[in-house]
Amino acid sequence: MRKMWCIPPEQNAEFVAKMEDILDVYALPYDENCPVICLDEKPYQLLDERREPIAIKQGMPERYDNEYERMGTCSIFVMCEPLRGWHYANARQRRTALDYAHEIKWLLTESPYKHAPKIRLLQDNLNTHAISSLYKAFPPAEARSYVKRLILHYTPKHGSWLNIAELTISVMSRQCTNRRIATIDALNKELSAWQSEYSNQSSVVSWQFTTDDARVKLRRLYPVV
C-alpha cells in the first residue's frame, strides 16, 4: 500500500521560516481593513458525454455511460477568507501570469474586499504568483496601485497543507466538480452556484495548529542550533 504525501525536508530553515510566517498570519484576529485571503489553483479536465445519461427514476439511480469525450483542460482559481467563510472559484482556460493578474485585479476591485485598504494574500510559490505578473498585465501606475494594497505570504515548498484554500478545493471537488462538465462556461455556472451556497453557509475555518505546536510536533524540521 502506498500513499502520496507532501514530505518536507528535515532541518530546513527556509521551510520553517515560511511556515511560522503562515501560522502567525492564521493566528491574527479578523480585520476588515486587512483580511487574509488564501489563493490556490486546480487543473480541471472538461469532459462531455458520448451518450445521453438516463435520468434518475423512483427506485433507480441516474445511469451514465462509461465512455466520455475529452473537451480540453482549464484551471480553476480558488480563493477563500477563512475567518469570514467567504469562498470563490472561477475557471480560466489557462493559469498564466495574465490570468493570475486578472484574478488579483478582480479581488482588489470587484470582490467583497474591494474597499479593504490592504489584503494579506497567502499563496504558493508558483512562478506566476508574483507582483511582476501585474506589470505584465496592466500599465505601471495601475499595477503599482494593486501591489501597494497587497501583503504577500508564501507557503514553503512541500508545504501546500498550510494553504487553507486547499480545504476549499477539497470541498469544491466533492460537491461540485466530481462529474462530467463539457465547457468552461458550464463549469463557471456550476462554480458560481456552488460558491454562493457554500459561502452562505458561513463555512468558516478554525485553524488550530500554531507556531508553538509546530516547534514541538515538527521539531525535526528545525535546524539544530
N, C-alpha and C positions, 0 to 999 in steps of 0.2 A: 504494500500500500504506500502510495506517495501523495504528498500534499504540497501544492505550491504555496510558498510563504515569502514574505518580504524580510530577508535576513540582513540586518545592519552589520557593519563591520565592528569588531571589538576595539576598544581603546582608541576611539576616533574623536578627536577634539572638534572637528568640523561638524560631525553629526550631533554631538551633544550640545554644541553652541546653538545650532539652529533649532534643535528640539526644545531646549529650555526657553528660547525666544517664543516659540509657538505656544508652549504651555503657559508662559506668563501672559500672553495675549488672551488665552482662553479663561484665565483667572480674573480678567477685568470685568467690572460690572457693566451693564448695558449703558451706552452713552449715545443718545440720539444725534449728537454733534460729531461723533466719530465711531460709527458702528463697525463691527467686524464682519466682513463678507468673505466667505470661502468659495473658491472657484476651482473647477476641475473640468475635464473633458472626457467624453466616452465615444469611441468609434461605434458606428451602427451600420449593419448590413440591411439595406432595403430589399424586401422580398415580396413577390406577387404570387398569387395562387395560379396554378396551372388549370385547376378545375374548381368550379364554384362549390364552396362548402355547403353542407346540408345543415340547415338551421336546427337549433335545439327544439325538441318536442317533449311533451309530457312523458316521462319515463325514459327518454333517450337524450344523451348528451349531444352537443354540436359535434359534427364529424367533418374532418377536412383531410384532403389527400396528402400523402407523404411527399409528393413531388411539388417543387416550387420553382420560381424563376428569379434569378438574381437581377436586381434593378440598380445596382451600384451601391456605393457607400457614402456615408456622410459622417459628420462629427456633431455630437450633442454637447453644447456648452451648458454647464450646470453651475448655479450659484446658490448659496444659502446664507441666511443670517441666523446663527444658532439660537441666540437668546430671544429673538422675536418670533421665530418659527416661520420665517419667510423662505420660500423655495422657488427657484426659477430654472427653466430648461428651454433651450432653443437650438434647433438643428440648423447647421450650415453645411454647404457642400464640402467645405474643406476646413482645416484648422490652421490656416496660415497666419502670419503676423497681422495681415489686414483684417482677417476675421476676428482675431483676438482684440485688435484695436477698436473695432466697431462694437464689440460686446462691452468693452470698458466704457466707451462713449455712452452707450445705452444706460449702463449702470449709473453714470455720473449725471446724465441729462434727462432721463425718462423714467427711471425706476422709482420706487417709493423712497429712495435715498438721494434723490436728485438735489435736495436742499441741504444735505449734510455738508458742513464746511470741509470735513476730512473723512476719508474712509480707509480703514485698515483692510488691505486686500491680502488674503492668505492664499498661496498657490504653490505649485511645484516648480521645479527648475527647468521646464521645457524651454527650449531656446527662444520661442516666440513670446514667452511671458516676461517681457522686458519693456522698459519705457521707450526704447528705440522703436518698438513696433508702432507706438503712437505717432512718432515722427515720420514713419513710412506711410502712414495713412492720412495725416492731416497737416495743414500748414503749421509752421513753427509756433506761432502765437497760440493757436488752438491747442496743439499738442501740449505746450507748456502749461496751459491753463488746467488741463486734465492731470498732468503729472504733479502739479502743486497741491492737488487735493488727495493724492494717494500716499499712503504709508504702506510700503511693501514688506511682506514677511514670506519667507520661502521655507518650505519643508525640506529637510535634508534628503540626500539620495538614500534610497531604500527606506524612506520614512513616510510613505504615502498614507499610512494608517493615521498619521497626525492631521490629515486634512478632513474636516468634518463633511466637506462636500461629497466625499466618498460614501458616507452614510445616505445622503440624499440620492446618489446614483444607485445605490443598492435598492432602496425603496422604489425608485422610478423603474428599475429593471423588473422588479416583481409585479408592480401594479399597472404598468403602462406599456413597456416596450418588449415584453416577453411574448410577442406574437408577430405575425407577418404584416408588415406595413409596406406598401409598394412605392410611395412617393414621399418626397421631403415635405410637400405641402400637407399631405395627410398626416404625416408624422407630427408636424408642428401643431396641427389642430388637436391631435391627441395629447400632446405635451401641454398645450395651453389649458385644456380641460383638467388634466391631471394636476398641474401645479396650482391651479386655483382651488381645487378641492383640498389638496394636501395642505396648502398654506392656511386655508380657512379652518383647518382642524387645530391650528395653533401648535403645530408639531415642533416644539422647542427641543433643543438638545441640552441636556445637563451633563457637561463634561466633568468627570470626576478625577481623572488622572492628573496629578500635579507634579511640579518640579521636585518637591520633596519625595514623592513616590518614586519618581524616576531615579533619584540618586540612591535609592535603596534597591528597588526591584530591577533596575537596569544598570547596576554599578559596573558590570563587565564592559559596558560601552565607554566608560570614563577612563581617560588616561591615568596611569598610575604616576602620581607626583612624588 
